[in-house]
Structure formats: structure tokens, C-alpha cells
Amino acid sequence: MLRQAKTDIQSSVVITGTSTLDLLADQNVDTKVRRFGSFTVDTASSTELDAVSFRQKELFNLPDDSNAIDALITEIRLQRLLKARIGLDESGLLPGDMEKLRSELPDVNWINAAALFRWVRAVKTSEEIERLTTVGAITERSIASALKVATVGATEHDLARVFHGQTVEEDGFPVLGCIGFGERSALMNVQPSDRALKAGDMIRFDVGGHFRHYRADIARNVSFGEPSQEVRTKYNALNRGVQRGIEQIRPGVSVSKIFEIVVDTVRAEGIPHYQRSHVGHGIGLDGYDLPLLAAGSSDILEEGMVLCIETPYYELGHIGLQVEDMLVVRSGGAELLTNNGDSLMVL
């Protein structure tokens, strides 16, 4: 998409392949469109077109710009941006694309802006926060539904089937579904299997669907039977680390400080050898938006960021534990979008 801040020219233009024009028509996107490439769709001659089909036909009748780079060059010339400073998301470009842009538009000052665009996305609009709130709630209810079938002999697949089914029932779509029992709870990216649930197992959820393109990512632990004191101690340490991190969140705080507080708390509360590369991340259109809550980061929290804060812990052959919630950075602190609670769930 090409955007321009001045009011005397087109503010936004979508450049897209002909094969995806129906997405624009169906969503009624109010913007100028340039298309490229061929794709054949016939029109019924004896039927009056509905609004979406009519809009798609209009888009199909636009001139074919051949390819995305030619379309971009044509639009920049049309908007008389021949000496402009233009930020470009370079992450998807081939080397030849950049060479052609510089050759055809030699006076444009091209700026590699992929990192900048990612940072702009870190602060969410009210509409984005509403969607993230919705998908977080859907995910929590989907976990609750899955736990209703958590009985002796039920498999990881059984719980995953119910979890994803509830997500779809609420107009979300499955994305992340790591559900592991017992020793399999220690597999970081566990994929549901036919492993059957038995007494004493820990169930670990690291899950989240998406709703209207926005992602959820939360984690829950459930002990199937009374857990040992060792497990309770470790879980409480992880949970306390997340809670202390949440208490520190507000605009102007460095993410490295959040990392330090979370890790130090987990170590002090019961896992002295605890190690992590990060303790959370932004979330939005991607499962990992900026910022990353890591020790080496210089990023500063801003109001309107939506974060996942987490403390995963894995002991291969034994147990996996993970506390993770979603929150919004507000002027007065953190507003939780999901809530793990204060204690380990026991079935």
C-alpha cells in the first residue's frame, strides 16, 4: 500500500494481484486500487449482480499494470512524487526490484522502512485493541471448553478438537494449539497427539486463535490430580514473576527492566536456575509484534501497546509449565485482556 500524508494527493493506494481483488470487494475497502496480473472470472449474463460482485467486476476492469513494481512506479509518477523521500518495506523485495525502482525513479530518496513499519504497528488503535480483547476472551473460553473433556483416557487430540471447535464457534480461526500432557508438556511447540490423559499429568496449553486477523497467545496449566509440592513451588514462582512484571508495566518503562524483574522474581521465588531469552512480546496481526521483552532491548513501553507477558519453563521428561497473559499498556499501568489467576488449576 502506498500512503502519502499530504491532503492534495491520493492518501492511500492498494496495489494487489488480480487474483485477490475479491478480498477488497468483499471488505468494501475505501481506497484507490491498482491491479496486476491475469485471473479469469466469468460473469453470469442473466443475473443481476449483488453489491460485492459488482464491485469485483469494477476492479477486474481496471488496467493491468503487469506486475507490482510497475504498478508502484506508475502510481508514484502519477502522484508526482519523483523527488520524494519514500519509505519502503524491503523485506519482501527481490534484489532486481530495488534496482528497477532506482533506475526508473533515480531522484527518489528510498528509505528501508520495514523496521519502522513494524514499530508503528506496536502501538494499537482502539479498534485493534477491541479485536485483541475479543480474541483473548475467545481463547480463554476455548480452554474452558477443552477442559470439559479432560478425563482419564482423553487424548491431546480430543482436547485440541474441542478447543479449536469452540474458537470457530465464536467466529475465530485456529492458529496456535500447543496442548501437551505429562512429559509432553515439556515440548516447547508440542503438537497434539494420541497421548492419553492419566492421573498426575500436567496439562499445558500454549494457544490462541485469531479474530478478524488479530492474534491471541496465552498459556494455562492444569494439574490432573493433586500436584506435588515441587510442581506447586515452580508454578507459583513462574506466576509470581508474571505478576511482578505486570505491576511494573506503564509508559516510559524499558522492556529490559521488565525482563530483569520477571527473571529475578522467578529465581527468588523457587527456580534459582531460571533462564530465558525473553519474557514476552507484542501481539497483533502477528503472533510476535514489537516490542520483545528481552534483556538486550533498548525499547521503551508506550501507551496503547498490547503485550503478552510470559514465563515458560521446561524440564524434558518431566514437566512443562507456562504462565502467559495478554495486556494493554495504559497511562496508569497494565490493563489485563486475559487473566491466569493466582493459583494453579487442579482437576
TORLOLUM-194069 format. One line per field, with one value per residue (C-alpha): residue in one letter; x, y, z. Coordinates in Angstrom, 3 decimals. Layout:
<sites>
r	(a,...)
x	(X,...)
y	(Y,...)
z	(Z,...)
</sites>
This chain:
<sites>
r	(m,l,r,q,a,k,t,d,i,q,s,s,v,v,i,t,g,t,s,t,l,d,l,l,a,d,q,n,v,d,t,k,v,r,r,f,g,s,f,t,v,d,t,a,s,s,t,e,l,d,a,v,s,f,r,q,k,e,l,f,n,l,p,d,d,s,n,a,i,d,a,l,i,t,e,i,r,l,q,r,l,l,k,a,r,i,g,l,d,e,s,g,l,l,p,g,d,m,e,k,l,r,s,e,l,p,d,v,n,w,i,n,a,a,a,l,f,r,w,v,r,a,v,k,t,s,e,e,i,e,r,l,t,t,v,g,a,i,t,e,r,s,i,a,s,a,l,k,v,a,t,v,g,a,t,e,h,d,l,a,r,v,f,h,g,q,t,v,e,e,d,g,f,p,v,l,g,c,i,g,f,g,e,r,s,a,l,m,n,v,q,p,s,d,r,a,l,k,a,g,d,m,i,r,f,d,v,g,g,h,f,r,h,y,r,a,d,i,a,r,n,v,s,f,g,e,p,s,q,e,v,r,t,k,y,n,a,l,n,r,g,v,q,r,g,i,e,q,i,r,p,g,v,s,v,s,k,i,f,e,i,v,v,d,t,v,r,a,e,g,i,p,h,y,q,r,s,h,v,g,h,g,i,g,l,d,g,y,d,l,p,l,l,a,a,g,s,s,d,i,l,e,e,g,m,v,l,c,i,e,t,p,y,y,e,l,g,h,i,g,l,q,v,e,d,m,l,v,v,r,s,g,g,a,e,l,l,t,n,n,g,d,s,l,m,v,l)
x	(0.000,1.270,0.416,1.026,0.472,-0.331,-4.012,-3.745,-2.993,-4.310,-3.785,-3.671,-3.437,-3.656,-1.559,-2.633,-2.704,-5.855,-6.429,-7.027,-9.374,-12.353,-10.930,-11.068,-14.555,-15.893,-14.464,-15.539,-12.133,-12.412,-9.208,-7.795,-6.739,-4.163,-4.126,-1.588,-1.595,-4.303,-7.043,-10.203,-13.630,-16.754,-19.862,-23.331,-25.186,-28.684,-28.183,-28.237,-25.026,-25.050,-23.004,-19.857,-19.865,-20.477,-17.551,-15.337,-16.307,-15.377,-11.977,-11.389,-11.999,-9.096,-5.994,-3.467,-0.146,1.669,3.486,3.647,6.827,5.490,2.257,4.190,6.319,3.240,1.471,4.485,4.767,1.036,1.251,4.285,6.470,9.529,11.818,10.082,11.514,9.708,9.812,9.758,9.147,12.180,11.603,9.669,11.646,13.984,17.338,16.147,13.085,15.143,17.427,14.425,12.938,16.215,16.648,13.123,12.900,16.501,15.645,13.504,15.176,14.384,14.420,14.428,11.471,10.471,11.687,9.881,6.612,6.904,7.444,4.458,2.349,3.489,1.005,-2.535,-5.639,-8.836,-10.274,-7.220,-7.419,-11.097,-10.280,-7.420,-9.708,-12.263,-9.805,-8.270,-11.693,-12.473,-9.232,-9.985,-13.452,-11.987,-9.616,-12.537,-14.468,-11.499,-11.144,-14.696,-13.486,-10.314,-10.986,-8.849,-8.188,-8.949,-6.179,-4.375,-6.216,-9.555,-8.823,-7.424,-10.516,-12.804,-10.506,-10.398,-14.085,-15.044,-12.777,-14.522,-17.939,-17.163,-16.093,-12.393,-9.968,-7.382,-3.727,-1.790,-2.757,0.076,-1.608,0.595,0.084,2.604,6.128,4.876,4.021,7.791,7.880,8.012,5.968,4.066,1.610,-1.411,-1.069,-2.899,-1.184,-3.942,-4.509,-3.748,-3.798,-0.994,-0.449,0.184,-1.746,-0.051,-1.899,0.041,-2.744,-4.606,-6.744,-7.261,-10.312,-10.663,-6.936,-5.737,-3.963,-4.177,-1.369,-1.902,-0.791,-2.528,-1.516,-3.893,-2.897,-4.938,-4.939,-3.218,0.221,3.383,4.817,7.705,5.302,3.361,6.549,7.754,4.362,3.975,7.439,6.525,3.178,4.710,7.261,4.486,2.544,5.585,6.225,2.628,2.928,5.847,4.231,3.467,4.536,8.192,9.459,12.226,11.427,14.841,13.769,10.616,12.767,15.122,12.310,10.461,13.526,14.838,11.435,11.148,14.636,13.942,10.568,11.623,13.549,17.047,18.465,15.696,16.881,15.009,15.883,12.721,9.640,7.099,6.360,3.917,0.964,-1.393,-1.570,1.440,1.958,5.204,4.840,7.249,8.453,10.283,10.658,14.325,17.451,19.333,16.483,16.525,12.800,10.568,6.929,4.322,0.660,-1.504,0.947,-0.571,1.772,1.988,3.994,5.140,7.347,7.711,9.702,10.506,12.024,12.374,10.968,9.120,7.019,6.345,4.859,3.930,2.118,1.162,-1.398,-2.275,-2.474,-2.696,-0.220,-2.327,-1.236,-1.805,-0.377,-1.406,-4.966,-5.307,-7.094,-6.792,-6.278,-4.435,-5.437,-3.432,-3.174,-2.632,-5.826,-6.468,-8.951)
y	(0.000,3.478,6.196,9.947,12.439,15.466,16.219,17.332,13.866,10.341,9.322,5.573,3.160,-0.622,-2.484,-6.105,-9.117,-9.642,-12.992,-11.271,-8.493,-10.303,-9.649,-5.908,-6.120,-8.231,-5.950,-2.770,-1.149,2.567,3.247,3.576,0.224,-0.764,-4.368,-6.517,-9.961,-12.056,-14.154,-15.308,-14.959,-15.116,-13.018,-14.520,-12.641,-13.362,-12.407,-9.005,-8.709,-8.155,-5.244,-7.274,-8.980,-5.647,-4.089,-7.032,-6.653,-2.956,-3.853,-6.503,-3.830,-1.716,-1.590,-4.378,-2.933,-6.191,-6.531,-4.913,-2.903,-1.403,-0.535,1.221,3.170,4.266,5.475,7.382,9.186,9.894,11.406,13.481,12.055,11.978,13.622,12.408,10.577,7.227,4.551,1.029,-2.291,-4.002,-7.374,-8.858,-7.359,-9.211,-7.544,-6.827,-4.988,-2.380,-1.944,-1.269,1.262,3.172,3.045,4.222,6.778,7.976,11.111,9.368,9.032,5.424,4.548,0.984,1.207,-2.357,-1.865,1.472,-0.008,-2.807,-0.252,1.832,-1.319,-1.764,0.857,-0.268,1.718,1.359,-0.907,-3.145,-3.352,-4.283,-7.161,-8.342,-8.208,-10.314,-12.972,-13.173,-13.858,-16.426,-18.231,-18.364,-19.777,-22.303,-23.566,-23.899,-25.905,-28.199,-28.926,-30.261,-33.360,-33.760,-37.197,-40.319,-41.688,-38.462,-37.611,-34.407,-34.579,-34.714,-31.514,-29.803,-30.707,-29.105,-26.112,-25.283,-26.071,-23.527,-20.946,-21.464,-21.438,-17.892,-16.722,-17.098,-19.265,-21.755,-20.733,-21.836,-25.072,-26.450,-28.834,-31.382,-33.902,-35.079,-35.406,-33.946,-30.686,-30.018,-29.951,-26.239,-26.444,-29.622,-30.746,-32.692,-36.461,-39.598,-39.442,-40.269,-38.333,-40.110,-39.265,-36.945,-35.410,-31.735,-30.257,-27.287,-25.016,-22.530,-21.472,-18.763,-18.240,-15.124,-12.916,-10.540,-11.031,-10.330,-12.959,-14.295,-16.061,-17.204,-20.147,-22.127,-25.063,-27.605,-30.394,-33.551,-34.589,-33.071,-31.738,-32.288,-29.529,-29.269,-28.517,-26.009,-24.212,-23.926,-22.871,-20.231,-18.863,-18.527,-16.952,-14.512,-13.499,-12.598,-10.727,-8.670,-7.853,-6.725,-4.462,-2.616,-2.008,1.585,4.040,5.043,1.834,-0.017,-3.557,-4.680,-3.636,-5.745,-8.690,-8.287,-8.056,-11.084,-13.348,-12.214,-12.850,-16.376,-17.184,-15.762,-17.483,-21.042,-21.696,-20.316,-21.564,-19.987,-18.771,-17.032,-15.120,-13.034,-12.846,-11.626,-9.793,-7.551,-9.120,-8.014,-9.053,-11.254,-13.529,-11.649,-7.900,-5.422,-4.937,-8.047,-8.091,-9.055,-8.192,-6.569,-4.433,-0.630,-0.378,1.681,0.880,3.221,3.660,1.520,-1.327,-4.789,-7.327,-10.970,-11.442,-14.983,-17.297,-20.680,-23.422,-26.847,-29.959,-32.641,-35.986,-34.420,-31.298,-28.084,-25.051,-21.727,-18.626,-16.145,-13.362,-10.514,-6.887,-3.297,-0.652,2.184,5.514,4.204,0.718,-2.580,-3.469,-7.249,-8.661,-12.203,-13.366,-16.501,-16.068,-16.535,-20.307,-23.481,-25.038,-28.562,-31.055)
z	(0.000,-0.916,1.614,1.487,4.292,2.113,1.560,-2.069,-3.446,-3.048,0.592,0.008,-2.887,-2.690,-5.260,-5.457,-7.707,-9.762,-8.053,-4.686,-5.820,-4.293,-0.818,-1.433,-2.900,-0.046,2.657,0.845,1.318,0.590,-1.320,-4.792,-6.277,-8.866,-10.072,-11.849,-13.438,-15.066,-13.498,-15.255,-13.660,-15.816,-15.174,-15.438,-18.182,-16.896,-13.255,-11.590,-9.615,-5.868,-4.489,-3.785,-7.180,-8.912,-7.048,-8.000,-11.654,-11.475,-10.030,-12.708,-15.356,-14.079,-16.316,-15.795,-14.567,-15.387,-12.043,-8.617,-9.243,-12.481,-10.685,-7.916,-10.400,-12.356,-9.219,-7.908,-11.239,-11.267,-7.782,-8.838,-6.082,-8.334,-5.756,-2.629,0.360,0.293,2.960,1.552,3.281,1.825,3.486,0.550,-2.318,-4.650,-5.492,-9.028,-7.730,-5.914,-8.917,-11.153,-8.731,-8.547,-12.320,-13.160,-10.327,-9.863,-7.857,-5.256,-1.858,-0.977,2.725,4.027,6.392,7.318,10.897,11.142,9.884,12.465,15.221,14.111,14.441,18.051,19.289,18.617,17.709,19.733,17.013,17.155,20.942,20.700,18.345,20.557,23.590,21.741,20.599,24.068,25.575,22.870,23.691,27.410,26.749,24.309,27.013,29.427,26.832,26.193,29.902,29.994,28.120,30.207,31.695,32.066,28.580,26.710,24.256,23.400,20.078,21.921,23.823,20.726,18.727,21.314,21.786,18.085,17.665,20.310,18.673,15.329,17.033,18.193,14.712,15.380,13.424,14.748,14.677,17.758,19.504,21.641,24.109,25.874,28.691,31.272,29.871,26.557,28.312,28.258,24.438,23.636,20.428,21.250,18.588,19.882,19.657,20.763,24.167,26.683,29.890,33.141,36.831,37.901,34.462,33.943,31.010,29.352,26.941,24.786,22.490,20.627,17.564,15.512,15.161,12.222,11.534,15.109,17.187,20.726,22.585,26.169,28.301,31.025,33.221,34.706,37.074,36.524,40.138,43.139,42.152,44.150,46.302,43.837,40.987,43.076,44.074,40.490,39.190,41.897,41.081,37.399,38.184,40.643,38.022,35.595,38.273,39.284,35.650,35.174,38.220,36.580,33.196,32.245,29.537,29.727,31.331,29.487,28.390,29.668,33.170,32.855,31.772,34.718,37.279,35.905,35.778,39.174,40.749,39.339,40.629,44.076,44.392,43.660,40.396,41.111,37.790,35.652,32.230,29.418,26.255,26.634,28.865,26.369,23.163,21.399,19.628,16.884,13.251,14.000,16.946,17.605,17.175,18.743,21.392,22.553,26.340,26.300,28.285,25.423,24.091,24.270,23.535,25.816,26.535,25.057,25.843,23.566,23.117,23.514,25.070,26.001,29.203,29.871,31.918,30.196,31.933,30.501,32.122,29.462,30.524,33.439,33.080,31.200,32.932,31.383,32.588,29.852,29.638,27.274,28.383,27.148,28.287,29.719,31.209,34.731,34.215,32.675,31.695,31.514,28.475,29.871,33.443,34.502,38.147,41.329,41.644,39.647,38.299,39.554,38.100)
</sites>
